[in-house]
Amino acid sequence: IFKILIIHFSIGMDSCVIPLRHGGLSLVQTTDFFYPLVEDPYMMGRIACANVLSDLYAMGITECDNMLMLLSVSQKMNDKVRVMPLMIQGFRDAAEEGGTSVTGGQTVINPWIIIGGVASVVCQPNEFIMPDGAVPGDVLVLTKPLGTQVAVNAHLWLDQPEKWNKIKLVVTKEEVKEAYQEAMFSMSTLNRTAASLMHKFQAHAATDVTGFGLLGHANNLAAQQRNEVAFVIHNLPIIAKMAAISKACGNAYSLLQGRSSETSGGLLVCLPREQAAKFCSEMKSQSCGAGGQGSTGGAWIIGIVEKGDRHARIIEKPRIIEVPPRGSQAANQDNSSTNPAPSPNLL
């Protein structure tokens, strides 16, 4: 029975939850790593750490006991290239922001740079929320905008005329640069506030949105539910202009279909209907209170939970919520527009 319990708690979730032999405690642990995707090595370190911690936050865990860093240094780099120390510092700073520290890890020489880590915590049952309690009538909330992959690639295309020509009619170079900065800010932001609010507003289940895109992770979460439910997504909050770029590229990213990869994305949370709007409002107020006046400081109601076959789907014509980058004129004029009130067709 004990082995079956471990398998049930481990497979298909963001973190493994292993019941320990001592006093009703559980070990919750996760690991992740990837290649650099932004030009700033310090920010890349922060993004990598945020991405590792996000798996704990997806289970409502706000405290991490220990982190290890996994690092692959390219054999093509020489001592004059000061990339790795900056990546390490970014990782450590993000860990400190999350209330934990990096106490060890592993470094290897490799053809490619790779960065990631392991996050571990020993906790009591009331400190985590099992991601299997969604019920019909719940509301789906997303805590970061989509479109990070498109933003990062579009920024690369600024120096590639052949590819830039595909999108120049739908976006300016300045808008691409703003979107890239917004994507970096979003990816490096910890999901710790959202994890804390999951407890306050009685979340029933959650996952983080990363490499499999919104629909992939929504499907995985739906498959874990005890009840026969389905997730229906009506709204897609996307970094401004990224939807237009995706369309201009012949829908190569499948952004509007929810299949575009995200890195260190937001939490997809199932909340009771009466709590969803309050969760979104507090997400925004806490982010702004910490000095985060940007568009990523908030959350969006994107869909509903209904009776179904444990799958997720996006409606044929979802509402696209253009999320203006921080500091842009649109964001300064009406920051509240990034957190619309629940629409009648959802609530």
Sequence and secondary structure as in RCSB ss.txt:
>XXXX:A:sequence
IFKILIIHFSIGMDSCVIPLRHGGLSLVQTTDFFYPLVEDPYMMGRIACANVLSDLYAMGITECDNMLMLLSVSQ
KMNDKVRVMPLMIQGFRDAAEEGGTSVTGGQTVINPWIIIGGVASVVCQPNEFIMPDGAVPGDVLVLTKPLGTQV
AVNAHLWLDQPEKWNKIKLVVTKEEVKEAYQEAMFSMSTLNRTAASLMHKFQAHAATDVTGFGLLGHANNLAAQQ
RNEVAFVIHNLPIIAKMAAISKACGNAYSLLQGRSSETSGGLLVCLPREQAAKFCSEMKSQSCGAGGQGSTGGAW
IIGIVEKGDRHARIIEKPRIIEVPPRGSQAANQDNSSTNPAPSPNLL
>XXXX:A:secstr
 HHHHHHHHHTTSSSEEEE SSTT EEEEEEEEE   SS HHHHHHHHHHHHHHHHHTTT    SEEEEEEEEET
T  TT  HHHHHHHHHHHHHHHTT  EEEEEEEEESS EEEEEEEEEE GGG   TT   TT EEEESS B HHH
HHHHHHGGG HHHHHHHTTT  HHHHHHHHHHHHHHHHS SHHHHHHHHHTT  EEEE  TTHHHHHHHHHHHT 
SS EEEEEEEEEEETTHHHHHHHTTSTT TTTT S  SS  EEEEE HHHHHHHHHHHHHHHHHTT  STTSS E
EEEEEEESSS EEEEEEEEEEEE  TTSHHHHH GGGGS    TTT 
